[in-house]
């Protein structure tokens, strides 16, 4: 019987040691996740969270699927917006409809102004500017972007504008076509004029196209087809597992 107690104590010590190791690992992992929110599935998405990280795809997919979560993100990011009542009918019914207020600090200034789009489009535009457009503009062009000129957001039509085929994401205001970037120094970077040039402007355009692929569900550029020769098509189509298309 006396020999049993040392064995019991040894087993208890081993269990306590194992529990302490597991606790230390758990605390260390939680601290690391707090310092790397892109990998933390429990941390709300922030405007400052860099793209990448295995949790980011799910967080961005949530913005596309849940307008309430998307608007909470905009509020946390201090991006002003106005929610508009639903409008339209059938396939072109727009339940998620809002207008972003101009944000000159981010460069989130759209022309034409007061363009109606889904919350997911506005959220992605803000993150794209912070993590893609402005860093590329500073590094390549030496100036910041102050406005985005576009060809529209909502248009009740099918892809390609024909009478048959799949409906465009523009039909529900879930897309935007970016044509030109206006710089603080007065220069303009045009998708139509500058995409094919072997210069810094073309390098900038391809860089921001690639960066958009981390924020939007679909990115179509002049490299895709002639119909996109003068703009970058960006949309937030909902797909399984947050899958995206970048062409």
C-alpha positions in Angstrom: 0.0 0.0 0.0 2.8 2.4 0.8 4.3 1.9 -2.6 1.0 3.0 -4.2 1.1 6.6 -2.9 4.4 7.5 -4.7 2.9 6.2 -7.9 -0.3 8.1 -7.4 1.7 11.3 -6.6 3.9 10.7 -9.6 0.8 10.3 -11.8 -0.8 13.5 -10.4 2.4 15.4 -10.9 2.6 14.3 -14.5 -1.0 15.2 -15.1 -0.5 18.7 -13.5 2.6 19.2 -15.6 0.7 18.2 -18.8 -2.2 20.5 -17.9 0.3 23.4 -17.3 1.9 22.8 -20.7 -1.5 22.8 -22.5 -2.5 25.9 -20.6 0.7 27.7 -21.6 0.3 26.7 -25.2 -3.3 27.9 -25.2 -2.4 31.2 -23.7 0.5 31.6 -26.1 -1.7 30.8 -29.0 -4.4 33.3 -27.9 -1.8 36.1 -27.5 -0.4 35.3 -31.0 -3.8 35.3 -32.5 -4.5 38.7 -30.8 -1.3 40.0 -32.4 -2.2 38.5 -35.8 -6.0 39.1 -36.3 -5.9 37.9 -39.9 -5.5 34.4 -38.4 -8.0 34.8 -35.6 -11.5 33.7 -36.6 -13.0 35.3 -33.4 -11.6 38.8 -34.0 -14.0 41.2 -35.9 -12.6 42.3 -39.2 -10.9 45.7 -39.0 -10.0 48.1 -41.8 -6.3 47.8 -40.7 -6.2 44.0 -40.9 -3.8 43.1 -43.8 -5.0 40.7 -46.5 -3.9 37.1 -46.2 -4.2 34.7 -43.3 -6.4 31.7 -43.2 -9.3 33.5 -41.3 -9.5 36.4 -43.7 -11.4 34.6 -46.5 -14.2 33.6 -44.1 -14.4 37.1 -42.6 -14.6 38.8 -46.1 -17.2 36.1 -47.2 -19.2 37.1 -44.1 -19.3 40.8 -45.3 -20.7 39.6 -48.7 -23.4 37.4 -47.1 -24.4 39.5 -44.1 -25.2 43.2 -44.7 -25.6 43.7 -40.9 -22.1 42.5 -40.3 -20.8 44.6 -43.2 -22.4 47.7 -41.8 -20.9 46.9 -38.4 -17.5 46.8 -40.1 -18.0 50.2 -41.7 -19.0 51.7 -38.3 -15.9 50.2 -36.6 -13.9 51.7 -39.4 -15.6 55.1 -39.0 -16.7 55.1 -42.6 -20.0 57.1 -43.0 -22.8 55.7 -45.1 -26.5 56.1 -45.7 -28.8 53.1 -45.9 -31.5 53.4 -48.6 -34.8 51.5 -48.7 -35.0 48.5 -51.0 -36.1 49.1 -54.6 -36.7 47.2 -57.8 -38.5 43.9 -58.6 -37.7 40.3 -59.4 -34.1 39.6 -60.3 -33.2 43.2 -60.0 -34.6 43.7 -56.5 -32.0 45.6 -54.5 -32.5 44.8 -50.8 -29.0 45.8 -49.7 -28.7 49.4 -50.9 -26.5 52.2 -49.6 -24.5 55.3 -50.4 -21.0 56.0 -49.0 -20.1 59.4 -47.8 -16.9 60.8 -49.4 -13.8 59.9 -47.2 -10.9 62.0 -48.4 -8.5 60.6 -45.8 -8.9 57.2 -47.4 -9.3 58.5 -51.0 -12.7 56.9 -51.0 -14.3 59.6 -53.2 -16.4 58.3 -56.1 -17.2 60.1 -59.3 -20.1 60.1 -60.1 -20.9 60.7 -56.5 -23.7 59.1 -54.4 -23.5 55.8 -56.3 -25.8 53.2 -54.9 -24.2 49.8 -54.2 -24.3 47.0 -51.7 -22.4 47.3 -48.4 -20.0 44.7 -49.5 -18.8 46.8 -52.4 -18.2 49.8 -50.1 -16.4 47.7 -47.5 -14.1 46.2 -50.2 -13.4 49.5 -51.8 -12.2 50.9 -48.4 -10.0 47.9 -47.7 -8.6 47.9 -51.3 -7.7 51.6 -51.0 -5.9 51.1 -47.7 -4.1 47.9 -48.5 -3.7 48.0 -52.3 -4.3 51.3 -54.0 -2.7 53.8 -51.8 0.5 51.8 -51.1 0.9 51.1 -54.8 0.3 54.7 -55.7 2.9 55.9 -53.2 5.5 53.3 -54.1 5.2 53.5 -57.9 3.8 56.9 -58.7 4.9 59.0 -55.7 1.5 60.4 -55.1 -1.7 59.3 -53.4 -5.1 58.6 -55.0 -7.8 61.2 -54.2 -10.7 59.9 -56.2 -12.0 57.0 -58.3 -13.9 57.5 -61.5 -16.3 54.7 -62.4 -18.8 53.7 -65.0 -21.6 52.7 -62.6 -22.7 50.3 -59.9 -26.3 49.2 -60.5 -27.8 48.3 -63.9 -30.7 45.8 -64.3 -29.1 43.8 -67.1 -27.6 40.4 -68.0 -23.9 39.8 -68.4 -22.9 41.3 -71.8 -26.2 43.2 -72.0 -28.0 40.6 -74.1 -31.5 39.2 -73.6 -30.3 35.8 -72.4 -27.7 34.4 -70.1 -26.8 35.0 -66.4 -27.7 38.2 -64.7 -24.9 40.6 -64.0 -24.0 41.5 -60.4 -24.7 45.0 -61.5 -28.4 44.1 -61.6 -28.4 44.2 -57.8 -25.8 47.0 -57.3 -23.3 44.4 -56.2 -20.5 45.6 -58.6 -18.6 48.7 -59.7 -16.5 49.4 -62.8 -13.4 51.5 -62.0 -12.2 53.5 -65.0 -9.7 56.1 -63.7 -7.6 56.9 -60.7 -7.1 60.6 -59.9 -3.9 61.5 -58.1 -3.2 64.3 -55.6 -0.6 65.8 -58.0 -3.2 66.2 -60.7 -2.3 63.2 -62.8 -4.9 60.7 -64.0 -4.3 57.0 -64.5 -6.7 55.6 -67.1 -7.4 51.9 -67.5 -8.1 52.5 -71.2 -5.1 54.6 -72.0 -2.5 53.3 -69.6 -3.0 49.5 -69.2 -0.9 48.5 -72.3 1.8 51.1 -71.8 5.2 49.8 -70.5 5.4 52.5 -67.9 4.8 53.1 -64.2 1.1 53.8 -64.7 0.6 50.3 -66.2 2.6 48.7 -63.4 0.3 50.6 -60.9 -2.8 49.4 -62.7 -1.8 45.8 -62.7 -0.7 46.0 -59.1 -4.1 47.4 -57.9 -5.8 44.8 -60.0 -4.0 42.0 -58.2 -4.6 43.7 -54.8 -8.4 43.8 -55.6 -8.4 40.1 -55.9 -7.9 39.8 -52.2 -11.0 41.9 -51.4 -13.5 41.3 -54.1 -15.2 38.1 -55.3 -14.7 38.9 -59.0 -12.0 41.1 -60.7 -12.1 41.4 -64.5 -9.5 43.5 -66.2 -8.4 44.3 -69.8 -6.4 41.1 -69.8 -9.7 39.2 -69.6 -11.5 40.4 -72.7 -12.1 43.4 -74.9 -15.3 44.3 -73.1 -13.2 45.3 -70.1 -10.6 47.3 -72.0 -11.5 50.5 -70.3 -12.3 49.4 -66.7 -11.7 47.1 -63.8 -14.9 45.2 -63.0 -15.1 44.5 -59.3 -18.0 42.6 -57.8 -19.0 40.7 -54.6 -20.8 37.6 -56.0 -21.4 35.1 -53.3 -19.7 31.8 -54.0 -19.1 28.6 -52.0 -16.2 28.8 -49.5 -15.5 32.4 -50.4 -14.1 31.4 -53.8 -13.0 34.3 -56.0 -12.3 34.8 -59.7 -9.4 37.1 -60.8 -8.7 37.6 -64.5 
